[in-house]
Amino acid sequence: MDATGTARRADEILAIPAEWPERLFTGAEAVEAEYRLLAKRWHPDANRGAVEAAAVFSHIGALHREAGRRAKSGIWRTPGEVRFTSLEGATYRMRYRRHRRIEIGDVHAGSSNLTFSVERDHADLFENARRTLTGLRYADREMEAEFSRHVPCVAKTFETSDRLVMVTSSTDDLVFLDDLVAHFGGAVDPRHAAWMVSSLLNVVAWLGWSGRAHGAIQPDTVMVSPRYHSVVPAGGWFHSVPFGAALLPSPEFAVRHGRAAVGPDKRANPRLDLELVRAVGRAALGDPNGTRLLNDATIPRPMAEWLVLPSPDDAIRDYRSWEGAREASFGERRFVEMDVDVDALTRAQEASDGQQ
C-alpha cells in the first residue's frame, strides 16, 4: 500500500505509532507532498459519512509534525536503517536491529554498533558520556584487557541540526536485557540471572576501583550475551559521575532503585551501582521490587535473600558475599547454555513494538 493514495485504510493509519512517521511517508523529501494528498483524502469535510475521518485526519497531522521534526533534525528511519545528515552535510546510514526511545533521545542498536542521538537540550549529558567513555582508567594492560570488552568504545561523534550523535562499538551476540526477559515470558532462569549478576558486579567493582558510579544500570541500558554469558552496560553513561559528585538527572528506574542508597545529599557513592545491580537481578527474575522473591520456590533462597538485602558500601566485599550466595544456591560453577537466536529475538521485539 502506498503512503499517498486511498489504499491506506483508517485502521492502518491509526495503528502507526506517533513516533514512526516513516511508516506513513516514503521519505523525508516526500513528506509535504504526501501529507497534502493524505490530508485532502481524510479531511472530515470530505468524509461526512465516515465517523473515523476526524481521528485519522488528526493522527495524520501528528505524524506530519513528527516527520517534519525528524526531517529538520537530519534523522530519518526506514525499517532496519537510520539516516543522519551532519552539520557538515555528510550523510551517515546505519543499519539497526532495535530502536529504543530514551529519556534524552534515541538509541539504535545494530550488529556492530550502538548509535545514540541526543536532543540538544541534553548536550551536557551527551558531553558527560563522551568524556567518561573516552577517559576510563585501567591500572595496567591486564586490567584493560579484562574490562574494556565490557564497556562501549566511542567510534564517532557528530552533530545534526538538533541532535548530538555518538556511535559506540557493539557485537552481534548482544541483546537488551529487558528484551531477553520479555522473550522468556517475563523472567529468565535463575541460573542465567546469576551469571548476569556476577558479570555486572565485576564491572561495578572495576568502576569502584576507578572511583566512579555508572548511575543508570538498568534492564534497558544493560546488554547481555547469551552465547558468552557476559554483560555490557551499553547505555546510561550519560549519568555517570565520580564518587562524591552530585548526581545528574537520571532515568526513573535508577531513581526508584538507586537513590535511597546515596542519602539526602544526592551524591554518588559505591552503594548506588550495587543497589542497581540488585534491582537488575530482581528484574531478570521478573520482580524488580523484590516483593515476591522470598516466596518463589523456583528461586534458591540464598540468591533471593542476597537480592533483597541492602548492599554494603564496598564492591569487593559485596562481590564476595554474592559468590557465597551463588555457590550456596547452585554449587560449583558450570556453564549452562542459553539457547537464544539474538537476531531473531531482537527483530521480533522491534516488530512487536512497531505494531503497538
N, C-alpha and C positions, 0 to 999 in steps of 0.2 A: 504494500500500500504506500502510495507516495504521500509526502508531507503536505502537499499543497492542494490536493483535489478533494472531492467529496467522498472518496473511498474510505476516508477515516471516519469511523463510527464514533458516536458520542462516548460510549463506554471505553473505547480505546484511548481517546484523548484524555478523559478524566482519570484513567489509570496511570498516566505518565506522572512520575514524581516531580514536584516543583523544581527540584534541583537537577533534573535531567532534560533540559530543553533540547539537547542533541537527539533525543528520541522523537522529537516532533519536526525540527528543522534540519535540513540536509547539510548545512554548513554555515559558518559564520558569515560568509559573504552573501548567503541567500536568505538570511533571516527576514529582512524587511519586506522583500517581495513576497515571500511565502506567508508572512504574517498578514499582509493585506488581503491575500486570497482567502486565508482561513477566517479572518475577521469578517469578511464580506459573506462568506458561506454560513457562518454561525451567528451572525448578528440577530438578536431577538426580534428585530423588526422584520427580518426576512424569514423568520421561523415562528410565526404566531401560533401555530398548532403544535409546536414541539416544546413540551414542558422542560426538557433538559437543555434547551438552547442557551438560556441565560447562564447556567452553570458552566457549560462548555466555553462560551464566549469569555467569561471571567477567567477560566483556567488558561485559556489560550493567551490572555493578556498577561497573566502571571508568568507563564513560560516565556513570553516575548520579553518581558522585563529582565528575567534571569539570563536569557540568551544575549540580550544587549549588554548586560554587565559582563558576561563571560567574553564576548567578542571584544569589548573595550579593554578588558584586562589582559588580553592576549592569551586566553586559555580557551581551548575548545576540545571537547572529547568526542570521539566516536567509539563504539564498542571495542574495547581492547587497546585503544590508543588515546593518548592525551597530547595535545599540541600547545606549545608555548611560543610566543613571539617576544623576544627580549627587547629592551630599550634600544639596543644597537641594530635591531632589525633581523637578527638571526632567528631562525625557526628551529625549534627542538621538538622532535617527535619521539615519544617514549611509549613503548608497549607496556601494558599493565594487565595484571590478572584481577586486582582488587582495588577498588576505590573506597576510601573512607572519608567522611567529614569529621574534622576535629574542631575543637573549640576556636581555633585561630586560623582555620583554613581547610586544606585538603591534603590527603596523602594518597599517592598511587603506588601500589606495590607490584613490581614486575619480578621476573625470574632472576634478574641480576642487579636490580637497584630499587630503592625506595625514593620517591620524589615528593618532597614536602613543598607545597605552595602556600605561603603565609600572607595573610592580609597585612597591608602596610601599617594598619593601626597597631599591629603587634611586632613592629620592627625591633623593639628592644628584646623580645623573647627570641626572635629569629637570630639576632646577633649573639645572644647568650648561648644558644645551641651551637652555632658555628664556632664560637670561641672555645666552648667547652670541648667539643669533639676534636678540634684540631690541637688542643692543648693538654690532652690526657697524659698522665705521667706513669712511668714504669721505672722500677728500681734498676732493672738490667734487661738484657735481651731475653733471658729465660722468662721473666715475668711478662714481657711484651708478647712473646710467642704464645704464652698461656692465655692472656686475657684480651689481646687485640682482636681475636676471632669472635669474641662475644660482644663487641661494640661496633656500630656502623662507622665506616670511613667516609669522610666527605670527598666526593669525586668532583663536584662542580657546584658553584653558586652563581646565580644571575638574577636580574630584575626584569619584570614586565611592567606595564604601565601602573598596575596597582597591586602587584604581588612580589614577594621575595621568594625565590625558588632555591631549594637545596636538594641536590641529588646525592644520595648515600649508597654505599655498597650493600648488596644482599646476595642471597643464593637461592636456588630454585627448590631447596628442600624445606624452606621456612614457611610457616603459616601462622597467622594471628591466633593467639591462644583462645580468644573468645569464639572465633570461627571453629576451632577444633572442638571446643566444648559443645557448641551447638550441633556439630556433626555427630557427636556421640549422645545426643539427646538431652544435653544439659549438664552432664558430669562425665569425667573421664575415670578410668580405673584408678583406684588409689595408688597402685604400683607406679603408674605413669605420673600421677600428681607428685609422687615422692621424688622422682628424678628431676622434675621441674623445680621443685623447692630447693633441692640440693644445688642445682646449677645456678639458680638465682642468688642463693646465699653466697656462693663462691664469688660471683661478680660483685655483690654488695660488700663482701669482705675486702676485696681489692679496692673498691671505691672508698671504703672507710680508711684503708691504709693511706690513700691519697688525700684524705681529709675532705671528701665531697659526698653530698647526698644527690642521688638521682632525682628524687622528689615526685616522680609520676610513674612508678612501676605499677602497672595495672593490666587487666586482660586484653585491652585493645592497643597497648603500646608494646607488649611483650610478644615476640615471635618465637616459636619453638620448632625444632627439627625432630619430627617423629623418627626419622631414619637414624640420626646420630645421638639422640637423647641429650640435646643441648638447647640452651635458651639464649636469646639475644634481646636485651632491652632496646628494641629498634627505634622506638619513638619516645616522646616525652622529655627529650633532653632540653627542651625549651625552658624547663622549670628547674634544672639542676643548679645548685648553689653550694659553695663551700660551707662546712660546718661553722656555725656561729653567725652566718649571714641571714638576713631577713628572707623569709620565703617569698617566692614570686607567685602571682596568680596561678592557680593550679586547677586541673580537671576535678569534677565532682567526686569521682571515686577516690582520688588521692586525698581530697579534703576530708571525706567521710571516714576513711580508714586510717589516715596517717596523721592528721593534725593534732589529735589528742596526745600523740607521743612527743610533740615539741613544746607543749606548755603554753602559757599565756603570752610569752614574749614572741612567739611565732618565728623562732629562728631554728634553722636546720641543725639537727643533731643525729648521731648514729642510729637512734631508735626509729627515725622516720622511715627509712627504707626497710628496716627489719619488720616493722609493722605492716608495711605494704606487701612484703613477701608473704607474710602470713595470710593477708587478705586475698592475694592471688592464689595461694594454695587452696584456700577455702572456696574461692570462686571456681577453681578447676574441679572441685568436688561437688559443685552445684549449690553451695551455701556460703556466699560471700560474708554474711554477717555471723556465721558460726552458731546459729541458734539451734541447729538440729544435729550437728556433727556427733556430739557425745551420745546421742540416742540412735545413731545409724549403725546397725550391726555389720554393715559391709565395710566400714572404715575401722581399721585397727585402733584400739583405744589409745595407745601411746602417741600415735600420729594425731588423732583428734585432739588430745589434750595439749600437745605442743602447739597446734594451730590456733587454739582459742586462748591460751595463756599469754599474758603480756611479755614482750621481748625485753631482754636486758639492754644495756647501753654499749655493748661491745660485740662486734660482729663475729670475731673469732670464738668467743665464749658461746655465742648463740649457735654458731655452726656446729660446735662440739656437742651441744645439748641436742641439736637436731639429729646428729649422727647417732646418738644414743636412742632417740625416739624412733628413728628409721630402722635401726637394727632390731630393736625390740618389736617393731611392727612386722618386719619382713625377713629378718635373718640376714645372712651374708648377702652381699651384693651379687646380683646376677642380671644379665641383660635379658629383658623381656621385650620381644619385638612388638612394635606398634605398627600394624599394617594399615597404612593410610596412603591413598593417592592424593598427594598435596595439591597437584594442579587441578584435578577434577573437583576436589573439595572446595578449593578457592573459587573456581569459576561457578560452581553450583550456588555458593553463598552470594556471589556477586549478582547472579541472575535472580536469585530469590529477593535480594534487596531491591533490585531494579523494578520488581513487579509490585512492591508494596506502595 
